[in-house]
Amino acid sequence: MSEDTTPSLIRIARESGESDTAPPVDLGVRVRELRKARGWTLEQAAGQAGLARSTLSKIENGQMSPTYDALKKLAVGLEISVPQLFTPPAAEKINGRMAVTKSGEGAAKATVTYEHELLADTLRKKQMLPYRARIRARSMEEFDGWVRHDGEEFLYVLTGVVQLFTEFYEPVELRRGDSAYYDGTMGHNVVSTSAEDATILWVTSLI
């Protein structure tokens, strides 16, 4: 990664897409969905929670606000925590997303030290930024200081040999099939030590 471009790639990936706020969870609807997901009838769920069938029915239909004691019984009966009664499952936020990037068809971003090919670039609001990189740099002198950014990072060598320089560790030589996982806020740079430009897969967290 090059210090002058990589943080901006990560920033753009983080900011792509409009932020949205999840609507408040309807407790009655949530309880009904949890009950049906388990294949339970009202009687079965009420028995599991130690509540009267009529009480559970009123909760599901929004006809009464349960006490905290009733909420605890519901959570125990449904085998979840109380906060989960008010938290929609992650699957409701994003469902069935997928992006396919054919070899050589990723978005190209070239720098003095690296040639990046962004993968899954069509997806917005990603939690990871994956990209393939060709390492042009042959020495630390080619970088304008350390690269640093928020999040964590995973590096996997596809071809060639590289040397991973980090702020707090001795340089590490990595060959094809080797990998490294490190804190992105720690200064880091990668150079190719093989005759040809090495290629690596980089995955950076965006949260």
C-alpha positions as CSV (number, residue, x, y, z in Angstrom):
1,M,0.0,0.0,0.0
2,S,1.2,3.5,-0.7
3,E,0.7,6.1,2.1
4,D,-0.6,8.8,-0.3
5,T,-3.4,6.6,-1.7
6,T,-4.3,3.6,0.5
7,P,-5.9,5.6,3.3
8,S,-8.1,7.3,0.7
9,L,-9.1,4.0,-0.7
10,I,-10.2,2.9,2.7
11,R,-11.9,6.2,3.4
12,I,-13.9,6.0,0.1
13,A,-14.9,2.4,0.9
14,R,-16.0,3.4,4.3
15,E,-18.0,6.4,3.1
16,S,-19.6,4.7,0.1
17,G,-23.3,4.4,0.3
18,E,-25.7,6.4,2.5
19,S,-25.8,5.6,6.2
20,D,-29.1,4.4,7.4
21,T,-30.7,3.9,10.8
22,A,-32.6,0.7,11.6
23,P,-36.2,1.4,12.6
24,P,-37.2,0.5,16.2
25,V,-38.2,-3.1,16.7
26,D,-41.8,-3.9,17.4
27,L,-41.6,-6.2,20.4
28,G,-44.8,-8.1,19.5
29,V,-43.7,-8.8,16.0
30,R,-40.2,-9.8,17.2
31,V,-41.6,-12.2,19.7
32,R,-44.0,-13.8,17.2
33,E,-41.1,-14.2,14.7
34,L,-38.9,-15.8,17.3
35,R,-41.7,-18.1,18.3
36,K,-42.5,-19.1,14.7
37,A,-38.8,-19.6,13.9
38,R,-38.8,-22.3,16.5
39,G,-42.0,-23.9,15.2
40,W,-43.8,-23.3,18.5
41,T,-47.5,-22.7,19.0
42,L,-48.7,-20.0,21.4
43,E,-49.3,-22.7,24.0
44,Q,-45.8,-24.2,23.6
45,A,-44.1,-20.8,23.8
46,A,-46.1,-19.7,26.7
47,G,-45.3,-23.0,28.5
48,Q,-41.6,-22.5,27.8
49,A,-41.7,-19.0,29.2
50,G,-43.9,-19.7,32.1
51,L,-46.5,-17.3,31.0
52,A,-50.3,-17.6,30.4
53,R,-51.2,-18.1,26.7
54,S,-53.5,-15.1,26.9
55,T,-50.6,-13.0,28.2
56,L,-48.3,-14.0,25.4
57,S,-51.0,-13.5,22.8
58,K,-51.6,-9.9,24.1
59,I,-47.8,-9.2,23.9
60,E,-47.6,-10.5,20.3
61,N,-50.6,-8.3,19.3
62,G,-49.3,-5.2,21.1
63,Q,-52.2,-5.2,23.5
64,M,-50.0,-5.0,26.6
65,S,-46.6,-3.9,27.6
66,P,-44.9,-6.7,29.5
67,T,-43.2,-6.1,32.8
68,Y,-39.4,-6.7,33.1
69,D,-40.1,-9.9,34.9
70,A,-42.2,-11.1,31.9
71,L,-39.5,-10.0,29.5
72,K,-36.9,-12.1,31.4
73,K,-39.3,-15.1,31.3
74,L,-39.7,-14.6,27.6
75,A,-36.0,-14.4,27.0
76,V,-35.3,-17.5,29.1
77,G,-38.1,-19.4,27.3
78,L,-36.8,-18.4,23.8
79,E,-33.2,-19.1,24.9
80,I,-32.0,-15.6,24.1
81,S,-31.0,-12.5,26.1
82,V,-33.4,-9.7,27.0
83,P,-31.6,-7.2,24.6
84,Q,-32.1,-9.7,21.7
85,L,-35.8,-9.2,22.1
86,F,-35.3,-5.7,20.9
87,T,-32.6,-6.4,18.3
88,P,-33.4,-7.4,14.8
89,P,-31.3,-10.3,13.5
90,A,-28.4,-9.3,11.3
91,A,-30.0,-11.1,8.3
92,E,-32.7,-8.5,8.3
93,K,-30.2,-5.7,7.6
94,I,-28.6,-7.1,4.5
95,N,-29.8,-10.3,2.8
96,G,-28.2,-12.2,0.0
97,R,-25.5,-9.8,-1.1
98,M,-22.8,-11.1,-3.5
99,A,-20.3,-9.6,-5.9
100,V,-18.2,-11.6,-8.4
101,T,-15.0,-10.1,-9.8
102,K,-13.5,-12.0,-12.7
103,S,-9.7,-12.2,-12.9
104,G,-8.3,-8.9,-14.2
105,E,-11.6,-7.1,-14.1
106,G,-11.2,-5.3,-10.8
107,A,-11.0,-1.5,-10.6
108,A,-7.4,-0.5,-11.2
109,K,-5.7,2.0,-8.9
110,A,-1.9,2.5,-9.6
111,T,0.6,4.2,-7.4
112,V,4.4,4.6,-7.5
113,T,4.9,1.6,-5.1
114,Y,1.8,-0.6,-5.8
115,E,-0.7,-1.5,-8.5
116,H,-4.1,-2.1,-6.8
117,E,-7.0,-4.1,-8.3
118,L,-10.1,-3.5,-6.1
119,L,-12.3,-6.5,-5.7
120,A,-16.1,-6.6,-5.1
121,D,-16.0,-2.9,-5.9
122,T,-19.7,-2.8,-6.9
123,L,-20.8,-3.5,-3.3
124,R,-21.5,-0.6,-1.1
125,K,-21.4,-0.4,2.7
126,K,-18.8,-3.2,2.8
127,Q,-17.3,-4.3,6.1
128,M,-14.1,-5.4,4.4
129,L,-12.0,-3.9,1.5
130,P,-10.4,-6.7,-0.5
131,Y,-7.9,-6.0,-3.2
132,R,-5.1,-7.6,-5.2
133,A,-1.8,-5.7,-5.3
134,R,1.3,-5.9,-7.5
135,I,4.3,-4.8,-5.4
136,R,6.5,-2.4,-7.3
137,A,8.5,-1.1,-4.4
138,R,12.0,-2.6,-3.9
139,S,13.1,-0.6,-0.8
140,M,11.7,1.4,2.1
141,E,13.2,4.5,0.6
142,E,10.5,4.5,-2.0
143,F,7.8,5.2,0.6
144,D,7.0,8.6,2.1
145,G,6.9,7.3,5.7
146,W,4.7,4.6,7.2
147,V,1.2,3.7,6.1
148,R,-1.3,3.8,8.9
149,H,-5.1,3.5,9.0
150,D,-7.9,2.4,11.2
151,G,-9.0,-1.3,11.4
152,E,-7.1,-4.5,11.0
153,E,-5.5,-6.0,7.9
154,F,-4.8,-9.4,6.4
155,L,-2.1,-10.0,3.8
156,Y,-1.7,-13.2,1.7
157,V,1.2,-13.7,-0.8
158,L,0.0,-15.0,-4.1
159,T,3.3,-14.9,-6.1
160,G,6.9,-13.9,-5.5
161,V,8.6,-12.9,-2.2
162,V,7.9,-9.8,-0.1
163,Q,9.3,-8.3,3.0
164,L,6.8,-6.9,5.5
165,F,8.1,-3.9,7.4
166,T,6.2,-2.9,10.5
167,E,6.7,-0.2,13.1
168,F,7.1,-2.5,16.1
169,Y,8.5,-5.7,14.7
170,E,11.6,-6.9,12.8
171,P,11.0,-7.2,9.0
172,V,9.4,-10.5,8.0
173,E,10.0,-12.3,4.7
174,L,6.8,-13.8,3.3
175,R,6.7,-16.2,0.3
176,R,3.8,-17.7,-1.8
177,G,1.2,-19.1,0.6
178,D,2.4,-17.1,3.6
179,S,0.2,-14.6,5.3
180,A,0.1,-11.9,8.0
181,Y,-2.6,-10.3,10.1
182,Y,-1.9,-7.1,11.8
183,D,-3.2,-3.9,13.3
184,G,-3.6,-1.2,10.6
185,T,-2.9,1.6,13.0
186,M,0.7,0.3,13.3
187,G,3.0,1.7,10.6
188,H,3.5,-0.9,7.8
189,N,4.9,-1.1,4.3
190,V,5.6,-4.0,1.9
191,V,8.4,-4.4,-0.7
192,S,9.1,-7.1,-3.2
193,T,12.4,-8.9,-2.8
194,S,11.9,-11.3,-5.7
195,A,13.2,-10.6,-9.3
196,E,9.6,-10.1,-10.5
197,D,7.0,-7.9,-8.9
198,A,5.3,-9.9,-6.2
199,T,1.5,-10.1,-6.0
200,I,-0.5,-10.2,-2.8
201,L,-4.1,-10.3,-1.6
202,W,-5.0,-7.6,0.9
203,V,-8.1,-7.4,3.0
204,T,-8.7,-4.4,5.2
205,S,-11.5,-4.1,7.8
206,L,-13.7,-1.1,7.4
207,I,-15.3,-1.1,10.9
